[in-house]
Amino acid sequence: MSDYLLDTDVLIRCLRGVAETLATAQQLTTEGDLHTSAWSHLELWLLVQPKDQKQTLDFLTSFITHPVNEEVARRAADLVKLRGQSEAPLTYAEAVIAATALHHGLTLVTYNSKNLETMASVRLLKHTQSMRGTP
């Protein structure tokens, strides 16, 4: 049994009602719990229209949410530094969300796996074409 951290891109597709993404998220609930990072909440709240605030709040309360605490911040900084200039650098968002998954022993579910695939320490559940749907 595994627990999963849903990346912001997956959460957006769920909120938009993308059937394939919703079906995948539902399937994952049979295997474990679904988690989010407070960083994803920040990204979502920046996109939310006033008329969609209640729906978004109701949606987000259904997940186990992890704060960006001292340990996650330190680990995210380490990930950014580790990547350095040798490869495509990680964004702060990617680093914080990956660090959250690592810190809590979660499998990261994302469509944006390209920058994270080379990080052996991060367990990824990458999208499939059918899961991608329309953002």
C-alpha positions as YAML, in Angstrom:
chain: A
units: angstrom
residues:
- id: 1
  name: MET
  ca: [0.00, 0.00, 0.00]
- id: 2
  name: SER
  ca: [1.32, 3.42, -0.94]
- id: 3
  name: ASP
  ca: [0.25, 6.98, -0.25]
- id: 4
  name: TYR
  ca: [0.39, 9.61, -2.96]
- id: 5
  name: LEU
  ca: [1.19, 13.31, -3.17]
- id: 6
  name: LEU
  ca: [-0.75, 14.94, -6.00]
- id: 7
  name: ASP
  ca: [1.19, 17.65, -7.83]
- id: 8
  name: THR
  ca: [-0.50, 20.94, -8.66]
- id: 9
  name: ASP
  ca: [-1.02, 19.98, -12.31]
- id: 10
  name: VAL
  ca: [-2.98, 16.89, -11.27]
- id: 11
  name: LEU
  ca: [-5.08, 18.90, -8.80]
- id: 12
  name: ILE
  ca: [-5.92, 21.46, -11.50]
- id: 13
  name: ARG
  ca: [-7.14, 18.74, -13.84]
- id: 14
  name: CYS
  ca: [-9.25, 17.24, -11.06]
- id: 15
  name: LEU
  ca: [-10.81, 20.63, -10.32]
- id: 16
  name: ARG
  ca: [-11.54, 21.09, -14.03]
- id: 17
  name: GLY
  ca: [-13.28, 17.73, -14.13]
- id: 18
  name: VAL
  ca: [-10.92, 15.91, -16.50]
- id: 19
  name: ALA
  ca: [-12.48, 12.45, -16.46]
- id: 20
  name: GLU
  ca: [-9.27, 10.42, -16.91]
- id: 21
  name: THR
  ca: [-7.49, 12.29, -14.12]
- id: 22
  name: LEU
  ca: [-10.46, 11.95, -11.79]
- id: 23
  name: ALA
  ca: [-10.61, 8.21, -12.51]
- id: 24
  name: THR
  ca: [-6.90, 7.83, -11.78]
- id: 25
  name: ALA
  ca: [-7.21, 9.78, -8.52]
- id: 26
  name: GLN
  ca: [-10.18, 7.64, -7.52]
- id: 27
  name: GLN
  ca: [-8.20, 4.48, -8.29]
- id: 28
  name: LEU
  ca: [-5.31, 5.72, -6.15]
- id: 29
  name: THR
  ca: [-7.65, 6.10, -3.16]
- id: 30
  name: THR
  ca: [-8.13, 2.32, -3.22]
- id: 31
  name: GLU
  ca: [-4.35, 1.92, -2.84]
- id: 32
  name: GLY
  ca: [-3.65, 4.57, -0.20]
- id: 33
  name: ASP
  ca: [-4.31, 8.10, 1.00]
- id: 34
  name: LEU
  ca: [-4.04, 11.21, -1.16]
- id: 35
  name: HIS
  ca: [-1.90, 14.09, 0.05]
- id: 36
  name: THR
  ca: [-1.12, 17.63, -1.10]
- id: 37
  name: SER
  ca: [1.55, 20.20, -0.36]
- id: 38
  name: ALA
  ca: [0.65, 23.62, 1.01]
- id: 39
  name: TRP
  ca: [2.70, 24.91, -1.93]
- id: 40
  name: SER
  ca: [0.13, 23.41, -4.33]
- id: 41
  name: HIS
  ca: [-2.59, 25.18, -2.37]
- id: 42
  name: LEU
  ca: [-0.74, 28.46, -2.94]
- id: 43
  name: GLU
  ca: [-0.53, 27.79, -6.67]
- id: 44
  name: LEU
  ca: [-4.22, 26.84, -6.86]
- id: 45
  name: TRP
  ca: [-5.43, 29.85, -4.86]
- id: 46
  name: LEU
  ca: [-3.54, 32.12, -7.27]
- id: 47
  name: LEU
  ca: [-5.64, 30.68, -10.12]
- id: 48
  name: VAL
  ca: [-9.05, 30.45, -8.44]
- id: 49
  name: GLN
  ca: [-11.81, 32.76, -9.59]
- id: 50
  name: PRO
  ca: [-14.02, 34.23, -6.84]
- id: 51
  name: LYS
  ca: [-17.01, 32.16, -7.96]
- id: 52
  name: ASP
  ca: [-14.97, 28.94, -7.58]
- id: 53
  name: GLN
  ca: [-13.57, 29.56, -4.09]
- id: 54
  name: LYS
  ca: [-16.04, 27.39, -2.17]
- id: 55
  name: GLN
  ca: [-15.68, 24.47, -4.60]
- id: 56
  name: THR
  ca: [-11.89, 24.74, -4.37]
- id: 57
  name: LEU
  ca: [-11.93, 24.87, -0.57]
- id: 58
  name: ASP
  ca: [-14.26, 21.85, -0.40]
- id: 59
  name: PHE
  ca: [-12.01, 19.98, -2.83]
- id: 60
  name: LEU
  ca: [-8.78, 20.74, -0.97]
- id: 61
  name: THR
  ca: [-10.15, 19.73, 2.43]
- id: 62
  name: SER
  ca: [-10.52, 16.15, 1.18]
- id: 63
  name: PHE
  ca: [-6.72, 15.69, 1.15]
- id: 64
  name: ILE
  ca: [-4.07, 15.31, 3.82]
- id: 65
  name: THR
  ca: [-2.14, 18.58, 3.50]
- id: 66
  name: HIS
  ca: [1.50, 19.01, 4.45]
- id: 67
  name: PRO
  ca: [2.98, 22.39, 5.36]
- id: 68
  name: VAL
  ca: [6.23, 23.75, 4.01]
- id: 69
  name: ASN
  ca: [8.12, 23.40, 7.27]
- id: 70
  name: GLU
  ca: [11.80, 23.78, 8.13]
- id: 71
  name: GLU
  ca: [12.72, 20.22, 7.08]
- id: 72
  name: VAL
  ca: [10.90, 20.46, 3.74]
- id: 73
  name: ALA
  ca: [12.45, 23.88, 3.03]
- id: 74
  name: ARG
  ca: [15.95, 22.56, 3.78]
- id: 75
  name: ARG
  ca: [15.41, 19.47, 1.65]
- id: 76
  name: ALA
  ca: [14.02, 21.55, -1.23]
- id: 77
  name: ALA
  ca: [17.08, 23.81, -1.10]
- id: 78
  name: ASP
  ca: [19.31, 20.72, -1.18]
- id: 79
  name: LEU
  ca: [17.46, 19.43, -4.26]
- id: 80
  name: VAL
  ca: [17.90, 22.75, -6.08]
- id: 81
  name: LYS
  ca: [21.61, 22.86, -5.18]
- id: 82
  name: LEU
  ca: [22.11, 19.20, -6.10]
- id: 83
  name: ARG
  ca: [20.70, 19.87, -9.55]
- id: 84
  name: GLY
  ca: [22.96, 22.91, -9.94]
- id: 85
  name: GLN
  ca: [23.74, 24.14, -13.39]
- id: 86
  name: SER
  ca: [24.51, 20.71, -14.87]
- id: 87
  name: GLU
  ca: [20.92, 19.83, -15.77]
- id: 88
  name: ALA
  ca: [17.67, 21.69, -16.24]
- id: 89
  name: PRO
  ca: [17.33, 23.46, -12.89]
- id: 90
  name: LEU
  ca: [14.38, 22.69, -10.67]
- id: 91
  name: THR
  ca: [11.87, 25.42, -10.03]
- id: 92
  name: TYR
  ca: [11.17, 26.21, -6.40]
- id: 93
  name: ALA
  ca: [7.70, 24.70, -6.85]
- id: 94
  name: GLU
  ca: [9.14, 21.43, -8.17]
- id: 95
  name: ALA
  ca: [11.72, 21.32, -5.39]
- id: 96
  name: VAL
  ca: [9.24, 22.02, -2.58]
- id: 97
  name: ILE
  ca: [6.72, 19.47, -3.83]
- id: 98
  name: ALA
  ca: [9.42, 16.82, -4.43]
- id: 99
  name: ALA
  ca: [10.90, 17.54, -0.98]
- id: 100
  name: THR
  ca: [7.44, 17.14, 0.58]
- id: 101
  name: ALA
  ca: [7.04, 13.74, -1.09]
- id: 102
  name: LEU
  ca: [10.50, 12.65, 0.05]
- id: 103
  name: HIS
  ca: [10.06, 13.91, 3.60]
- id: 104
  name: HIS
  ca: [6.79, 12.03, 4.06]
- id: 105
  name: GLY
  ca: [7.70, 8.92, 2.04]
- id: 106
  name: LEU
  ca: [5.02, 9.58, -0.60]
- id: 107
  name: THR
  ca: [4.86, 8.72, -4.28]
- id: 108
  name: LEU
  ca: [4.58, 11.91, -6.33]
- id: 109
  name: VAL
  ca: [1.82, 11.89, -8.96]
- id: 110
  name: THR
  ca: [2.56, 14.43, -11.68]
- id: 111
  name: TYR
  ca: [2.33, 15.27, -15.35]
- id: 112
  name: ASN
  ca: [5.56, 17.28, -15.03]
- id: 113
  name: SER
  ca: [7.93, 14.38, -14.50]
- id: 114
  name: LYS
  ca: [10.63, 15.47, -16.97]
- id: 115
  name: ASN
  ca: [12.64, 17.50, -14.46]
- id: 116
  name: LEU
  ca: [12.19, 14.93, -11.70]
- id: 117
  name: GLU
  ca: [12.85, 11.68, -13.58]
- id: 118
  name: THR
  ca: [16.60, 11.86, -13.07]
- id: 119
  name: MET
  ca: [16.24, 12.24, -9.30]
- id: 120
  name: ALA
  ca: [16.55, 8.66, -8.12]
- id: 121
  name: SER
  ca: [15.34, 9.48, -4.63]
- id: 122
  name: VAL
  ca: [11.90, 10.70, -5.78]
- id: 123
  name: ARG
  ca: [9.27, 7.97, -6.37]
- id: 124
  name: LEU
  ca: [7.12, 9.06, -9.31]
- id: 125
  name: LEU
  ca: [3.84, 7.93, -10.72]
- id: 126
  name: LYS
  ca: [4.02, 9.51, -14.14]
- id: 127
  name: HIS
  ca: [1.04, 10.36, -16.27]
- id: 128
  name: THR
  ca: [-0.17, 8.19, -19.09]
- id: 129
  name: GLN
  ca: [-1.64, 9.58, -22.27]
- id: 130
  name: SER
  ca: [-5.12, 8.60, -21.13]
- id: 131
  name: MET
  ca: [-4.62, 10.35, -17.79]
- id: 132
  name: ARG
  ca: [-3.43, 13.55, -19.42]
- id: 133
  name: GLY
  ca: [-6.82, 14.65, -20.74]
- id: 134
  name: THR
  ca: [-7.40, 18.33, -21.38]
- id: 135
  name: PRO
  ca: [-5.94, 20.67, -18.77]
...
